[in-house]
Amino acid sequence: MRRVAVRGLVWRRMRSILTALAVVLGVAMVSGTFILTDTIKKAFDGIFDSSYKNTSAVISGREIVKDSASGDSTIPQSLLPRVKQLPGVAAAAGAIADVSSNGNTAKLLDKNGKAISNGGAQTLGFGIDSSQPRFNPLNLTAGHWASGPDQMVIDAATAKDHNFKVGSVVSVSARGPVRPMTVTGLAKYGNVSSLGGVTFAVFDIPTAQALLGKAGQVDSISLAAKPGVSDAQLVREVTPLLPPTATVQSATQKAASDAGDVNKFINFIQYFMLAFAVIALFVGAFVIVNTLSITVAQRSREFATLRTIGATRRQVRRSVVLEGLVLGILASITGLVLGLALAKGLHALFKALSLDLPTSGTVLKSRTIIVSLLLGTGITVIASVIPAVRATRVPPIAAVREGAVLPKARLAFLSTPAAIVLTLVAIGMLLLGSFGNTGTGTTLLLLGVGVLALFVGVALVSKQVVRPLAALIGAPGARLSGAAGRLARENATRNPGRTASTAAALMIGLALVTLVAVLGQGLRSSDRNTLNGQVRADYVLTSQNGFDQFSGDAVRKLPAVPGVGVASPIFDDRARVFGKDTTVEGIDPRTIALTYDLKLASGSLAALGPNGAIVKKDYAKDHHLRVGSPFTILTPDGKRLSVRVAGISSPPVFDKIDPILGNVAINAQTFVSKFPRPKIVLALLKVNGGATTQTTAALKQTLGSFPDAKLQTKSAWVSERSNGINKLINLLYVLLALSVVVSLFGMVNTLVLAIFERTRELGMLRAVGMTKRQVRTLIRQESVITALIGAALGLPVGIFLAALVTRALSDQGLSFSLPVLWLVAFTVVAAILGVFAAVFPARRAARLNVLEALQYE
């Protein structure tokens, strides 16, 4: 029986290859995800290892507030000479490493005077002591290190992309006017040729301190121990000299600490992408079950013959499962190899979406191989169980009967009620997960299992609606294509279970795409309405990407422009309040109400003063605050600011998802005096007579010396900000496309198998006068009907899931909005997919030899 199973796969190699493709693509996504994330992780490990390769210990500022725009607290440079005098220190050097992700660092300008920003990737500013090369993580590829106020070194990747070279004069924008500097060298970080989309500029220490607002301060001090002094000993020796805002770690501890947050981010990417790989494999399981079920039905006489000559039910069942096992192993190995290429494709996708990340040599871990093989093989074997059980129901007498079909199972009459029950249970799980007061883990489990169960339930129930749907969808083709169109419609309803199973694979992909589209439309619509209601300004000034911070010097020049009535800046950073990190804004109480609707529920702006604060209603409720309540703000550099509640605002509910102001807002003057290196996140401009072409031109001319600032009319800014979700939606579309491609192969597979099954029928149709063109039309329309049935099932399921999510998030201000044009587009795409799926099967059917087809069994 083992030889029979293996020889059967070889004899039916076309069908075997098409069946395996569904698993190949899913496994390729799994292995490609592991390979890409492991490669990225290796690149970061190389960066951190290079940073502390020749270092024994590192003194650095404490991270008082996580993800602060101004970074960790700094260290007084006066600590450096004291540390050098310690008996265990062989060498020490200070460094500036301004790596803020919020734009609060040096930005290079291209030859057109625009800030170089690769899709919002980090721009890094370094200050190094070139006299201590052992502590320098950077390696020169050309030129020499900067040694003066007008010199710098830039990364080799940026130099290549923008045609800079040693000797080029490149402008830098930091804390103040644009400053032209001469490039004295090109460098890379450690052995990593590229940091993804990251750009960096390297200065000497005094220049970096002046540019980045860190006069008399450094970000870290690297230490090398004398022979015989361990890293732990050196740490103990340094500790008594440290100020409260500084800490010291061994080089190993520091590298591990730096890698911690990066690894969390990489793990998030890994789990995020693996979720889509699981979806593709889930769809692939539908394809495998359907394909093997069809082949089992077509091989009824073969199995009956085996039973006649002595094969037991167990042997027949094992032979079908063995086919699944062999297919799974071969498909998994192929998918694993294909994953190497897919990893490069995924990296290119991230780069195209401005999410470029550093990579090094390709990493293929044993974990990737084991998981890919077990997952692909396991799913294929599990999917083959149902067809294997069906194969055992073939009676031996079927061997002598032509046209014998599989008998129905004894409990077949319960299939529809069971499917309905499963669908209702799935809906109940989704409702409980969305609205029940369960824990986070339980909620995610209910939602995940509920969605999968809903897909299975709808797929099982759908065979009951195939006939009316096919009749409706196939009616235009029947009228326009005559006999071929009528036959296509009848073929789609000949085996409703098969058609439903084929359409179900496409249904899953389209349901998820519809879910993303509807939620995206709701998010954009809610965000647009909220922003329009909050902002009263005529213009909005932001950074180039809309979310980074930029210099406040730009705003100070705007009131001088004719027609400008109010220019209200909003400063932004994070601070620690009530033991937790939160966003704090600095606002001007004299101008903010003219450009922004604070919606004060109590208190007043007039009471803001130097020590007042405006807090949001929910935040006040959570911390039992009312007007006059005192509390303390801890800034990123460890300073304490005591304030009292001057007012409580009640912003729109969607403000929780896309807030303009944080939970706490204080006086802008207080913010500038208390927060380190303050910058603004946006400025709101009110002009006389509203936005005009002349005013826009005058404002842009004034802002010409601040290339990191971007001026937009209110409507343009609202549109751009609300469309910011499009990047994520496009990424989801691309990743979900894999499941749609898997379902496409499933349709191709089903059509090819149907052609094998109907070979004699097609031969008879050709014999009585059907042309090759009509045969192609017949197969093509049958495929389109199946695809549109998938759309008819998938779109309502996706809309239902989106309505459920929207209702669950209604307290966050999310509204339900149907993207009608997108839904129409998805339907058209489904029809086009049906046409593409039929290309190969239709050509195969049209090329059948009439005489051979009439003799086919």
Number of C-alpha atoms within 10 A of each C-alpha: 15 14 9 13 19 17 13 14 18 13 11 12 12 14 19 20 17 22 29 27 23 32 33 31 28 33 32 27 31 31 32 31 27 28 26 27 24 22 21 25 23 19 24 22 18 18 22 22 19 21 21 22 18 18 21 25 28 27 26 24 24 21 18 20 24 16 18 24 25 27 27 25 23 24 26 17 18 11 17 19 11 11 21 17 12 14 12 22 20 15 19 22 24 25 23 25 19 24 20 20 19 23 29 27 28 25 25 29 21 19 14 7 17 18 21 22 21 19 16 20 21 23 24 22 25 26 25 26 20 17 10 13 13 18 26 22 19 21 17 17 12 14 15 16 24 24 18 14 16 16 21 28 27 28 25 22 21 22 20 11 9 12 11 19 20 17 13 15 18 20 19 23 24 23 20 18 14 19 16 16 19 19 26 21 24 27 23 19 21 20 15 20 16 20 23 21 21 21 24 25 23 27 26 23 25 20 23 28 19 15 21 22 17 22 15 14 20 28 24 24 22 26 32 24 22 15 9 8 15 15 21 12 14 24 21 11 15 22 14 8 11 17 12 9 18 21 18 23 21 22 24 17 13 19 20 15 13 13 18 11 11 15 17 11 12 17 16 13 15 18 13 12 20 19 15 20 25 17 20 31 27 21 28 31 25 23 33 27 23 28 26 25 22 18 19 22 20 20 18 25 25 16 24 25 19 19 21 16 9 11 15 13 19 12 16 25 22 20 21 27 24 19 23 31 20 18 24 26 23 19 28 31 19 19 28 30 17 18 29 21 14 22 23 16 14 19 22 15 16 15 16 11 15 17 17 20 21 19 23 19 10 17 18 18 13 9 11 19 18 12 17 26 22 15 19 32 24 17 19 30 24 15 23 26 19 17 23 26 20 20 27 22 18 26 20 20 13 20 19 12 11 10 11 18 15 18 10 10 12 7 7 8 10 10 13 16 12 14 20 16 14 21 23 17 16 25 21 16 23 26 17 17 22 20 15 13 10 13 10 10 8 14 18 15 15 20 20 16 13 24 20 14 21 26 23 21 22 23 26 22 22 24 20 14 14 25 20 11 21 23 17 13 18 24 16 13 22 19 12 11 17 13 15 25 24 21 20 26 27 17 18 26 23 13 13 18 19 19 28 28 26 31 32 30 33 32 32 33 28 30 25 25 25 28 22 22 26 26 25 23 22 22 23 23 18 22 25 19 14 21 24 15 12 17 21 19 25 21 25 26 26 22 23 21 19 19 14 23 26 31 24 21 15 22 22 12 13 20 17 11 14 12 18 19 17 21 25 28 26 22 29 28 28 24 29 21 17 12 10 10 19 19 16 25 25 27 27 20 18 12 17 23 16 19 21 17 15 21 14 17 13 15 17 16 21 11 18 22 18 14 16 24 31 31 27 23 19 16 15 20 12 8 10 9 19 18 19 15 14 15 15 14 21 22 25 29 23 21 13 15 15 12 20 23 25 25 26 27 22 15 21 17 16 21 19 16 13 15 15 18 22 20 20 23 26 26 23 23 14 16 23 15 10 17 24 22 17 24 27 27 27 26 24 25 29 22 19 13 11 14 19 12 8 9 18 14 11 14 21 16 12 15 20 15 16 25 23 28 26 19 21 17 19 21 16 12 21 21 17 16 19 21 18 14 14 16 13 12 17 14 14 17 17 14 21 21 18 22 29 24 20 28 30 25 23 29 32 24 29 27 23 23 20 18 19 21 18 16 22 20 15 22 22 16 16 21 14 9 9 15 14 16 12 20 23 22 21 25 30 25 28 29 33 26 30 30 32 27 29 31 28 19 25 30 24 16 23 24 24 17 23 25 20 18 19 22 17 16 15 14 12 15 20 22 20 22 20 17 16 12 9 14 19 12 12 19 21 15 16 26 22 16 21 24 21 17 26 27 15 16 25 26 16 15 23 20 12 17 13 18 13 11 19 17 10 14 13
